[in-house]
């Protein structure tokens, strides 16, 4: 079987490498020549655990290649569409420019029996519109949404918890073709759902909307906890023991970011409004606002603690929106760093993987090359991303490097008792302060 993947960004590069690892002759196509050159060398253009090895194996074996020429997708049995759908400038809606361009570039190269399978996250109604363009060529269209987590993308592609096929009525041929593609995965007993186009389009955005709502719910409880003196982490532990609720995604702190959840919930709301159901998803606006308020709160707490110690130097630990990624799109840690700088604070930031991407987004930020360089002389340590590197820090060693012993734990990830034992005041969002013993 021959596979083509249009779009070699985060989703597409991982998917292409995964398809090659399953034994298929795979070609990845992208308009970015610099990105393609890196991929040809087996070098991913972003940080993702496990991907370098998968890429190099495919390139070295000759089952995986990359090109800027979409004509090389001609003759493929399946062409996956894996381009980005960013937030449209000046609007909450999704920008489908790249999806439409991918389909337009493919049309002259489609032949009878080719399956075009969309993986990009698109507004409901998009697949049917694209099917109307694809089917006159003799090709078919299906929608096969992705459910990748950054930092676990290879695992999520090769061992997903479910596969969803969105197909037209009675399109058994598309189902059979996708079953062939995913035969190795299905053989492990992976759940497979065959649905219509609209359902497939709603699955990904519905999942992201639910997760975002769960995260913002516990952060709303953090707001109340800070007022009444409760501990939101203990609260999450207690309600998470309810099997109907569960503990996952109930970690209060600085909130969510990245290239999916924020833009997807906004696009979902925008599409609901276009369909005359704005009130149905109106709660997502408050979900978004709760999330953004946690950044405000982090800045407020840091400013308060700086005023208390009479300093202005902040060590920001972490810049990626989550650990095991170099993605700084809508990163809460980077946003807080920017706001602190704009407020006249001196910020030294460190991230083990996201320094390069962060410099591109915020070139004025002083991003240093080591944890030690960031924390030396700092008046406040701020945890912005819960990398294991930071969880493993020895508070006693850190104590000797800082000007004042204050930690603002934006992820509630540190051992507050251990840090307090080393002489630090620890402030966790939604938790009572942990202070050194007198």
N, C-alpha and C positions, 0 to 999 in steps of 0.2 A: 504494500500500500504506500502511496505517495501522499505526503501531508505538506501543506503550505500554511504559514502563519503570517498574517498581515499585521504589522505593528510589532516592534521588538523592544517595547518598553518593559516595565516591570512584569506585567501579565504575559505579554507575548514571548519574551525571551525565556521565561521559565517554562511556558507551555511548549515552545519549540524544543527545548532541551529535553523535556520530559517525553515528548513524542519520539524523539530520536532514541532515548534510552529504552523505549518499548520495542525498538527494532524497526521503526518506520523510516523511510527515506524522507527527510524533512528539510524544508527550506524556509528560512525566516526572511521577511521582506520589510524594509523600513526606508523612509526617505532620508534619514539622517546618516550621511556617509561616515562621519566620525564614529558614530555608534556601531555601524556595521563593521567598520575596520576592527574595532575592539572585539566584537563578537567573533569575527573570523579568526582572531588569535586565541579564542577561548577565554576572553576576559569579559566578565559582565560589567556593564556600565553603572552598576549600583551594587550596594552590599546586600547580599542575601546568603545566609549560611547554606552550604551544600551545593549552591549553583555553580561555582567555579569548577568543581570536580565533574559535575554533570555535563557542563559545556565542553570542557576539554575532552572528555571521553567521547562525546558525539562528533566533535570536530576531528579528533585523531582517528576515529574509526571510519570517517567519511560518510556517516549517516546524517550529519548535520552541517548545513552550510547557510550562509547569509548573503543577501544581495540587496541592491537598491532598485533592481529591475523587476517590476511586478509581472512582466511577461514570463519570468521563470516559474511563476506559480501555475502557468498553463499546464494542463495534463494531470494536475493533482486530483486525487480521489476526494479529498476533503480540504477545503480552505477555511481556516479559522480566522475570524475577524477579532483582533485583540488590541485595537487602538484605544486611546484615551477618550474619555467623555468629561472634560473639565467643566467647571462652572462657567457659564456664559458671562462675558464682561458686562457689567452693569445690570445683571439679573441673577436670580437664584436658579434659573433653569439650566439644564444640561446643554452643553455645546456639542452638537452632533456633526460638526464640520469634518472631523477626521473619519467618522464612520461613513458619512456620505461620500467622502473622497475615496475611501478604500473600495467601496462598492463600485463607484464610477470607474475607477482604474481597472477593476477586475472584469467588468462586463465584457470587454472585447475578447477576453481570454477564457471565458467560461464555455464549457461544452456539455453536451448531453450526458446526464448522469452525475455530473460533479455536484457535491454537496457543499454549500456555503454554510458554515456554522458560526453564528455570532456568539462571542464570549463577553464582549464589552457590556457594561452596565448602561442600559438605555431606558428612556421613558416608555411607559406602556403605549403601544400603538406603533412603535418604530418597526418592529419585525414585519408586520403585515405590509407596511409601506415599502420596505426593502424587498419583500417577497414579490411584490408586484413588478419590481424592476428585474429581479433575478430569473423568475420562472419563464419569461418569454425566450430566454437563451437555451432552454432545455435543462438548465441546472435547477437544483432545489435549494430551499433555505430552511434552516432550523435554528433555534436559539438554545444555546447550551451555556447557561450562566456560570461564572466562576465564583468560588467561595474562598479565595486565598486570604491568608493572614500573613502580613509582612513578618519576616523572621521565621515563618514556617511554610513558605510557599512551595518548596519542593515536596515536602511531606504532604501538603494539602492537595497537590496536583496528582501525585502518584498513589496516595492512600486517602482519598476523600471520604467524607462521611456520607455523601450522597451524590448521585449524578442526576441532573434534571435535563430532559429533552423537551424543548418546545417545538412542536411540529404542526403543520397544517392537517386538517381532517383527513383521515385515511392514508396518511403518508407513511406507510409501513416501510418503504424503501429507505427513508432517512433514519428511521429507528434502527433498522438492520445495519446500516452503515456505521452509525455511532456505536452500536453494540460491538461491531468489529473493531473499531478504534480502541474501545475501552475493554476489550475482551479480558485482558490480564487483570484489570481492576475489578471487573464484574465477577471474575472467577473466585475472588476472595469473599464474595457475599455482599459486596457493596450495594446499598439500596439504590434503586433506579426508579425514577418517576417520569412517566410520559404524559405531558400536559399540552395545552394549546399555547399559542404564542403569548397571549396576554398574561397567562399564569406564570410562564417562564420569566417574563420581563419583571413581574411583580415579586418573584421569589427573593432576588438579591436585595432589592431596595427595602422590601418588608423586613428581611432579616436585619439589615443594617439599622433600620428605623427602630426595631425592637431593642437591639443592643444599645443603641444610643439612648433610648428612653430609660433603660435599666441603669446605665451609668449616670445619667442626669438625675434619676430618682435618688440614688444614694448620695449624690452631691447636694441635692436639695435637703436631704436629711443632715448632711454635714453643716449646711448653713444654720439649721435649727440647733444642731448639737453645739455649735460654737456659742450660740446665744444662751443656752440653758445649762451648759457644762456637761453634756453627755459625751460619750466616746463613740464616734460613728463606726469605728472598726469593730468594736464589740457589738454594736447594734447590727451591723452587717452579718457578723457571725451568728447572731441569734436568729435573725429572720432567714438567713441562708440555710439554716437547718430544716426549714419547712421545705418538703420535697416539691411543693408547687412553685417555689420561688428559686431555690438553689443559690449557692454562694458565688458562682462565677459572674464576673462583670459587676460585682458589688464592691469594688475597691474605690473608695472615695479619694479625692485628691485634686490634682490640677486639671483633670478632664481629658477628653479625647481630642485627637487631631488627625492628621494624615490626609491622604488623598482620596479617601472613600467616605467615611462616616459623615464628616461635615457637609461635603458637597452633595452626597447622595440624599441626605434628609432634606436639604434645601430644594434639590431638584424634584424630589418626591412631592413636597408640598406645592411647588410651582406647577407640576403637572396636574395635581388634584384640582388646583384652582382653574386651570385651563379646561378641565372636564366638568366644571361646575360643582366641585366637591371640596372647596377650600376649607370649609368648616370641619369636614371629616378628619383632616390631618392638621387642623389648626394647632393641636397640642405640640406638634413638632417645632413650632416657633419657640415655644417656651423651653422645650428640650434644648434647643440651640442656645437660648439666652442663659439658661442655668449653666451650661457648659462654659460659656464665655465669662460668666461672673466669677468662676473659680480662678481665672487668670487675674481678674481685678483684685480678688482677695489675696492672692499670693503677693502681688505688688504691695498691697496695703500692709501686710504683715511684715514684709522685708523692710519697708520704709519705717515702720514703727520700731522695729528692732534696731535699725541703724541709728535712729534718733536717740534711742535709749542708751546706746554705747558711744554715741558721739562720733560715728564713723561713716564712711561712704563707699567702702570696698566690698563687693559681692563676688563670691566664687559660685558660678553657675555650673553645676555638675550635670551634664547631659544637655543635648540640643535636639537630638532626633525626637520625633513625636512618640516613639516607643523604643524599647530596647531591641537589639538584634536587627537594626535597620539604620540606614543612613538617610532616611527620608525626613525632610524638615518641612514638608508641605503642611501648612496650618499647624505647625508645632507649638504647643503651649509653652514649652521651655524657651524656645526662640522668641516667641512673642513677649514673654515676661522679660527676657533679657533686653529686648528692644525698648520696652516701656521704661525699664529702670535706667537705661542709658539716656533716654529722652528726658528723664527726670533729674539728670545730672549725676547719677551714680557711676562709679567706676566698676565695670563688670569684666571679670576675667572668666572665660568659659572654656570648658573642656568636654569633648565627647570622643570616645574611642573610634568611632567610624564616621560621624557626620560633620567633621570639621570642614571638609571641602565643599559639601553642599550648603552648609550654613554660611560660609564666607561668600558664596555666590549670591545668597539671598540677602544677607546683612553684612556687607563688607566693612562697615564701621565697627563691628564688634571685635573685641580683642580675644581671639580664640587661640589658646596656648596649646603646647604639645604634650603636656603631662598633667596628671592630677595634682602633683606637688606644686607645679608652677601656678596652677589656678588657686589653690587654697592658701599658699604662703602669704601671710600678712592680711588675709581677709577678715573683715569684721563680721560678716554673715556668710555661712555656707548654705546654699540653696540647692536642693535636689530637684532637678527638673525632669530627669528620665531615669527609670529604675534599672539601669544597667547593673549586672552582677558585680562589675568592677567596683561600683560604689557601695553596694551592700556589704562587700567583703573588706571595706576599709577598716583599719584598726583605729578606733577613736583615740586611744592613748597616743599613738604616733601623730595623728592629725592635730591633737591638742598643742603640740609643741611648735606648730607652724602657723597658727592663726593668731590674729591680733586680739580677737575677742571670741569667746566660745559660745556661739549661737548657731544652731542648725534649724533651717526652715525646711521641713521634709514635705515637699509638694506631692509625693507619691505614697506617703505613709508606708514606706518600704524599709526603713532603717530600724534597728533594734534600739528603741528609745532608751531603755534602761541601761544598755551598755554605753551609750553615748553620754547619758547623764552621769554614770559612774566615772567617766573620764573628765567630768567637769563642765559638760555642755548643757545649755538650756536647749531643749528640743521642742519645736512647735510643729505639730502635725495638723494639716487642714481637717477640721471637724473633730479634733481630739483635744483634751485638756493638755496644757503644757507639761512637759516632763522636765523637772529642774534638778540640779545636783543636790545631794544631801547636804544639809548645813554642817 
